Amino acid sequence: MWISLFDFVNMTAIVAWVILAFLPRKPLLLSMVLYLGVGMLCVIYAVGLIGIMSGAFDPVGPVDTAVDFTTLEGVRSIFGSQGGTVVGWTHYLAFDLFVGLWIARDADQKGVGRLWQLPILAATFLAGPIGLAVWLLGREKFRGPRTTPSPLKSFR
């Protein structure tokens, strides 16, 4: 079961990333990435996490012990099972895709071309925080046409 779910969440994320990176950013396609990509990954994550934490499936320790997110050993024990690894991986996939979607929309609003976006999106896909950091460090250098105000203006 876990191997099939792992394959499914990976394929879902890859298809969504291909749509985001290479297809026209039409409202329908962006909605598909958000709801059928990010949203579905979030639901799978939530169900998996609740199932593991409750011990309903693939318990990560003795049934009478609680899952411990407060210690390194506790977190390590979660990833010590197939279910814990798949659920953790799904968390990464969902958040990285959401961040990639935000970067793509933000870059489009700033008039940043796709060739500039592709390496940043690739970095976000492969190592989420690095791609996000690169975009955050450079995003204000692009002063293209905006369709909405910068979210940073509300903090100034």
N, C-alpha and C positions, 0 to 999 in steps of 0.2 A: 504494500500500500504506500509506504513512504517513498519508495523509489519512483512509483508512478506519479505521486503528488509532486515530488521534486522535479521530474521531467515536465509536468504540466505548468508549474509556476515559472520555470525557466523559459519555456516556450512562450508563455503569455507575456513575460517581460521582454523577450527578444522581439516578438512581433510588434509590441507597443513601441519599443525603441526604434525599430525600422520605420514604422509609421511616422514617429516624431521627427526622425532625422532626415528622411528622404522623400516623404510624400508631401503634397501641398497641405498647408495648415488651414484647412477648412474647418468651420465649426463642428461639423459632424465627426470628422476624424479626431479632432482634439477632444471631443466628448467621449469618443470611443476609448482613447488613451486614458482619460480620467476615470471613467466609470467601469469599462470592461477591463482595463489594465490595472490602474492603481486601486480602484474600489474593490474589484474582485480579489486582488492580492491582500488587501486589508481584511476582508471578510474571512478568507482562508487563514490568515494569520490569527485573527481573533478566535475563531473556532478551534484552531490547533492549540493556541496558548491556553485557552480555557480547558480543553480536553486534557492537556498534559498537566496543568496545575491541579486539576481536580482528580487526577489519577484515572480518568475514564479511559484513556488510551495512552500507551507507551509511557508509563510512569518513569520518572527519571531517578527514582530512589525508592526506598521502602515506602509502602503505601501509607504508613502512619507518620511520615515526616513531610513537612511543608517544603515547597520549592523556595530556595533562598537566593534572592537577587542582591543581597547585601554583602556577600563575600565572594572572593575570587573562586574559591572551591565550589560554592553554591552555583555560580554561573557556569563554571566548568562542568559540573555534573549535569546541568541541563543540556549542554552540547555533547554530552557523552552518549546520548541515545540518538537513533536515527530521527525520531520524531522531533526532538529538541533541535537538532541540526536543521531539519527542513523548516521548522517554524522560524528559527532564527534567520535562516537564509531568506525566507519569504519576507520577513521584516525589512531586511536590507533591500531586496528587490522593490518593494512597495515604496519605501522612502526615497531611494535613488531615482526611481521613475517619476515620483511626484516632484522632486527637485529638478529633474531634467525638464519636465513639462513647464515648470515655473521659469527656468532659465530660457527655454525656447520662446515662451510668450513674452517675457521681458525683453529679450533680444529683438524679437520682431517689432515690438512697440518702439524700440530705440532705433530701428532701421538697420540693425546689424545683419549683414549678409550671411547666407547659409554656410559659405566656406569658412567664415570666422567662427561660426557656431559649432561646426562639426567637431573640431578637436576638444572643445569644452564639453560638449555633450558626450563624446567618447570617454573623456576623463571622468565624467559624472557616472556613466554607465559602469566603468571598470573600477573606480575608486571614488565613490560619491563625494566625500568631503573635499577631496582635492579639486574636482571639477567645480564644486560650489565655491571654494576659496578662490580659484582662478577667476570665476565670473564676478564674484563680489569685489575682488581687487581691481578689476578692469571695467566694470559696468558703467561707471559714471564718466568714463572717457568717451563713451559713445553718446553723442547728443543729437541723434536723429529725431525724426518726427515722433512725437508721443501721442498716443490716443488716450492715455490716462496719466494723471500726475504721478510723479515718482513717489513710492511709499516712504522714502526718506524725508520728503518735504514736510510731512506731518510731524517729524521729530525736531525740526529746526526752529 
